[in-house]
C-alpha cells in the first residue's frame, strides 16, 4: 500500500469520526422553541384522559401564557381548560376559556370526544354569544381538485347547501408550503348559491405544494362557515408546467357546517379515527359521494 493511499484512508476515517462523534459532555443540544409548551400540552391531554381535570388545568394554564407556544397550541390548551372547568362545575371559567378559543380562532370546532350533549350545547351558546347565531346556519359543498399544474389556472368551486342567503362573500386563502402568510382569492358568485375562485399558478419547472382553506363570510365579515382551517389546511400538489388550462376535479366532498377536510399529496383524504372528522363549524358532518 502506497504512502499516499494510506494518508487518504486516514483522512477519510478522521472525517467520519468527526461526523458521527456525539456532542461533548456538558454541551446542551438545541431544543425547539415550543418544547416546553409541547411537554405541558401532552401532560394536560393525558390528565384529561385520566379524568384528572384539576391537574390538567394547572399544567395547561402556562401554555396559554407561553410566548413561544404556537396559536394552535394555545387554542388547544384553552379548549382543554374549558372542558375541564365545565366538567368540574366551573361554568363561568369554562365560558371564559371558550371565549378565548373563539377570539383566537372564530372558525373553531369543538373536538370533545366524549359526545356529551351538555358540553356541545354549552359551547354552542358561547359561540352564538361571541360570533352570532348565524354561524351554525350555513353548510358548504366543495369540489376538491386532485392536483394542479404550474402556469395554469386552478378553479375552486364552493356551494352553500344551506344558509346561502346569509353569505355575502366567499374567499379562498392560499399559500405555498413554507410561506407564512396566506394570500386571499375572492370567489365570484355564479348561480344557485355557488361561488368560484380562480388561482393563477405561477409557471415553474419544479413541482410544489400549496395549502388552502375556504371561508364563507356574512355581514361585517363574520365567519359563517369554513372548509379546513389556517392550522389544518387542504394540501394540493402542483406539477411543473406553464400555460393556460381548464381545472379538473376529483370527488365531491359535501361539507356540513364547514367540516375540516385534509387532502393528501396524491389525492383528497379525510382524516378520521372513528369516522368522518369534525369540521371547523357545526354540525361538522362529512359525506363522500363517488
N, C-alpha and C positions, 0 to 999 in steps of 0.2 A: 504494500500500500504506500503510495507516494506521500510525501510530507504535506503537499498542497491538499490532497484529498482528505487527509486526517484533520487538517486545520478546518476545512469546510464542515466536516462532520461535527467537530467540537462546537463550531459557531451555531449550527442548526440546533444542537442539543441545548445550548445555552439559551437560545431564543425560545424554545419550547418550555424550558423551565421557568422563564420569566412569564410566559403566557398563562401557565396553569398554576403558578405559585399563589397560595392563598394570601389574603392581606395580613400584614404583620399584626401580632398580638397588640391589643390596645388601640388599634385603628378602627374607628366607627365606620360601619357601612351605611351609605346614604339610604334613608327611608323615604317613601312617598310623603308629600306634604300632608296628605289627609290620612296618614297611617293611624293616628290616634282616633280620629273620627270613625274610621272603619272598624277598629277594635271595639270601641264603645257601642257602635251601632249593632255589631254582631252579638255583643253581650246582651244588649237590650232586647233584640229579637229572640234570643234564647230564653231570657226571663219571661217574656210574654208567652212563649211556647210552654214554659213550665208553670204558667199561671202565677208567677211572682211579679205582680203588676207594680207594686210599690218599689221594688228593686229596679224594675225596668225604667220607671220614671226617673229614678235617681241617677242611673248611668246614662240616660238619653238626654237629659237637660244640657249637659256640657256640649253635646254635639250641636245643639241649636245655637250655641254662642261661639262655636269654634270658627274663626275666620278662614281657616284652611279647608273646612268642610265644603263640599260642593252643594249647590242648590238642591239637587236630588237627595243628597244625604240629609240635609236639614229638613226637607219636606217629609222624608220617611220617618225621621225622628219625631217630628211633630205629630204625624199620623199615629204612631205607636203610643205616644204620650196621651193623645186624645182618647184612643181606645182604652188605654189602661185607666185613665181617670174616669171615664164613663163607667167602666166595669166596677170600680171601687166606690162608685156613688157620687163622685165629684162632677156633677153635670156642668157647673159653671166653669171649672177648669177644662173640661172636655170641649165646651163651646169655644173658649178662648184659643185652645190648641187647634181646633178645626179652622177657626178664623185665620190663624197664622198660615195654615196649609193653603187655604184658598187665596190668601193675599200673595203668596209666592207662586202659586200655580192655579189660576182661575179655572183651568180645564181639568183639574184633578178628579180622579175617580177612586173612590174608596176601595182598598184592597183587602179589607177584612175577610178572612176565610171562615169565620165562624158561622156565617149565614144568618146571624141574628137580625130579625126584622126590626127590633127595637133600636139597634145601633144604626141601621140604614135609614130608618125613619128620622132619627135624631140628626144624622148627617144631612139628610135632605132638607130638614128645617133650617139648619145653619146655612147651607148653601143657598137656599131661597132667600134668606135674610141678607146674605152678603152679595149675591150676584143677581137675584131676581128669580121669580118662579119660571120664567121663560126658558131657563137653561135645561129644564127637563122635558121640553115640549118639541124638540127637534131631533129627527132621525136622518142620517145621511147614508147615501149609497155611492160607492166609489168604484170605478173601473181601474184596477191597478195594472199598470204596464208591467210586462215581464222584464223588459230591458229597453235601452235607448241607444242611439248611435250619435257619436260626436259630430257636430256640424249640421245636425238635423233638428227639426222642431219636435218637441215632445209635448203632447197634449194630455192634460189631466182633467178628467170629467167627473163632476160631482152632481148628485141629485138629492134633493130633500124629499124623502118619502113621507115625512110628517112635519108639520110646522113650517113649511116653506114660506108662508106669508109673513112670518116674523123675521126672516133673514133679509138683511139689507145688503150684505156683501159676503163674498167667499174669496179667500186668499190662499195661495199655496206658498208656504215658507220652505225654501230650499237652500242647500249649500253643498259644496264638495266636501267629502270626508277629510277632516283635518283642519277645515276652516271653522273659526269660532262663531261668526255671525251668520244668521240666515238672511237671504235675500227674499223679498216679497214679490210674488207674481199675482196680481189681481185677476180673478176669473170674471168673464163676462156672462151675463145671463143669456140663455138661448131659448129654451121653451120647456114647459111642463116642470117648472121648478128645477131646471138644470142650469149648471154653470160650467164653463170650460176655460181653463187657463193654459196658455202656451209658454213653454220654457224653451228658449233658444239655447241650444247646447253648443259651446264653442268647438270648432274643429280641432282635432287632436290626433296624433299618431299613436298615442298611448291610451290604453283602457283606463277608466277611472270609476269612481263610485260617488253617487250623490245621495243625500239624505233629504227627506221632505216630510212635511205634515200639512194637514188642511184644517183651516178654521172657517166656520160659518159664524158671522157676526150679526148682531142686531143693532138697535138704536143705541147711540152713544159708543159704539164699538164694543159692546158687551159680547163676550164669547158665548155663543149658544150651543155649539157642538164642535167636536174635533174628530179628526181621523189621525191617529197616532199623537205623539207629544214631542215637545222640543228635546226631552231627555230620552225618548224612545221613538225615534222617527222611523218611517219606512225607508228601506235601503234599496237602491236601484243601480244595477251595473250598467255602465256606459261603455260601449265598444268603440274602438278607433274608427275614424271616418270623417267625412266632410260633405257639404252639400245639403239640399233640402230633401225632405221625405215625409210621408204620412206616418202618424203614430199607429201602433198596433197594440192590442190589449190582450191580456191573459184572461183569467177567470174574473167573474164579477164577485165582488165582496160586498155583501149587504151589511152595512154597519148600523146597528141600532144604538141610538144615543151616542154617536161618535165613538164607537169602540176602537181601542188601540190595536192596530194590526202591525206586526213586524214582518217585513219582507226580507227573504234571504238573498244570497248573491246570485243564485240561479233561478229564482222564481219567488213568488209570494208565498210565505208560510205564516200560519197563525200559531203564535207561541201560546201553549196552554199545557197545564198539567192534567187537569181533570175536565177537559172540555174546553170550549172557546174562552179566551181571555176576556176579562172585563175591559171596557173602554175607558175613555177619559171623562165621559159624562154618562149618567144613567140613561136607559137601563142596562146598557153595555152588553147587548146580545149580538152575536156574530153568526150569520148564516152563510154558508158557502154553497153556491149552486154550480153545476157543471158548465 
